[in-house]
Amino acid sequence: MRPEGPICQSCGMPMVRDEQGGGTEADGSKSGDYCSHCYQDGAFVLSDCSVDQMVARVKGKLAEMGVPPPAIDGMTAGIPSLRRWTATQ
């Protein structure tokens, strides 16, 4: 099930769930593509993170939140197709 509204193009989190309202560009403006957990000051927070590492990271966070494993798999399946990961392939 796809969340409503824009999602972070790195981790897939719905942008409405970002307590900071999105990541920031180098000039301090809000990023329309990336959440504050993934992108700050115009750069990725985990710049050397692979797509597989991001999937594992998101799965871990969802498990901490009590999301059931079948739902976690569905929620993370689309991460490899997000802009951050397809731009580098």
C-alpha positions as CSV (number, residue, x, y, z in Angstrom):
1,M,0.0,0.0,0.0
2,R,1.4,3.3,-1.1
3,P,1.2,6.3,1.3
4,E,-0.6,9.4,0.3
5,G,1.4,12.4,-0.7
6,P,5.1,12.7,-1.5
7,I,7.6,10.3,0.0
8,C,11.3,10.7,0.7
9,Q,13.2,9.6,-2.5
10,S,15.9,8.0,-0.3
11,C,14.1,6.0,2.4
12,G,10.4,6.0,1.3
13,M,9.1,7.7,4.5
14,P,5.9,9.8,3.9
15,M,7.1,13.4,4.0
16,V,4.1,14.3,6.2
17,R,5.6,12.1,8.9
18,D,8.9,14.1,8.9
19,E,8.9,16.2,12.1
20,Q,11.3,18.7,10.5
21,G,9.1,19.1,7.3
22,G,11.8,17.7,5.0
23,G,15.5,17.8,4.6
24,T,17.4,21.0,3.8
25,E,19.3,22.2,0.8
26,A,22.7,23.9,1.2
27,D,21.0,27.3,1.2
28,G,18.7,26.3,4.0
29,S,15.6,25.8,1.9
30,K,13.5,22.7,2.3
31,S,14.1,19.8,0.0
32,G,11.0,18.6,-1.8
33,D,12.6,15.2,-2.4
34,Y,14.3,14.1,0.8
35,C,13.4,13.8,4.5
36,S,15.4,15.4,7.3
37,H,16.7,11.9,8.4
38,C,18.3,11.4,4.9
39,Y,19.3,14.9,3.7
40,Q,20.7,17.9,5.5
41,D,22.5,21.0,4.2
42,G,22.4,19.8,0.6
43,A,24.0,16.4,1.3
44,F,22.9,12.9,2.2
45,V,23.4,12.2,6.0
46,L,24.6,8.7,5.2
47,S,26.5,9.5,2.0
48,D,28.2,6.1,1.7
49,C,25.0,4.1,2.4
50,S,24.0,1.5,-0.2
51,V,20.5,0.7,-1.2
52,D,20.7,-2.6,0.7
53,Q,21.9,-0.9,3.8
54,M,19.0,1.6,3.5
55,V,16.4,-1.2,3.2
56,A,17.9,-2.9,6.3
57,R,17.9,0.4,8.2
58,V,14.3,1.2,7.3
59,K,13.2,-2.4,8.1
60,G,14.9,-2.1,11.6
61,K,13.1,1.3,12.3
62,L,9.7,-0.1,11.2
63,A,10.3,-3.2,13.4
64,E,11.1,-0.9,16.4
65,M,7.7,0.8,15.8
66,G,6.0,-2.6,16.0
67,V,5.1,-2.9,12.4
68,P,4.4,-6.6,11.5
69,P,7.1,-8.3,9.2
70,P,4.8,-8.8,6.2
71,A,3.9,-5.1,6.2
72,I,7.6,-4.2,6.6
73,D,8.4,-6.1,3.5
74,G,5.7,-4.4,1.5
75,M,6.7,-0.9,2.9
76,T,10.3,-1.3,1.9
77,A,9.9,-3.1,-1.4
78,G,9.9,0.1,-3.4
79,I,13.1,1.6,-1.9
80,P,15.4,0.4,-4.7
81,S,13.2,2.3,-7.3
82,L,13.4,5.7,-5.5
83,R,15.3,8.5,-7.2
84,R,18.4,8.4,-5.0
85,W,19.0,4.8,-5.9
86,T,18.0,4.8,-9.6
87,A,20.1,7.9,-10.3
88,T,23.3,6.0,-9.3
89,Q,22.7,2.8,-11.2
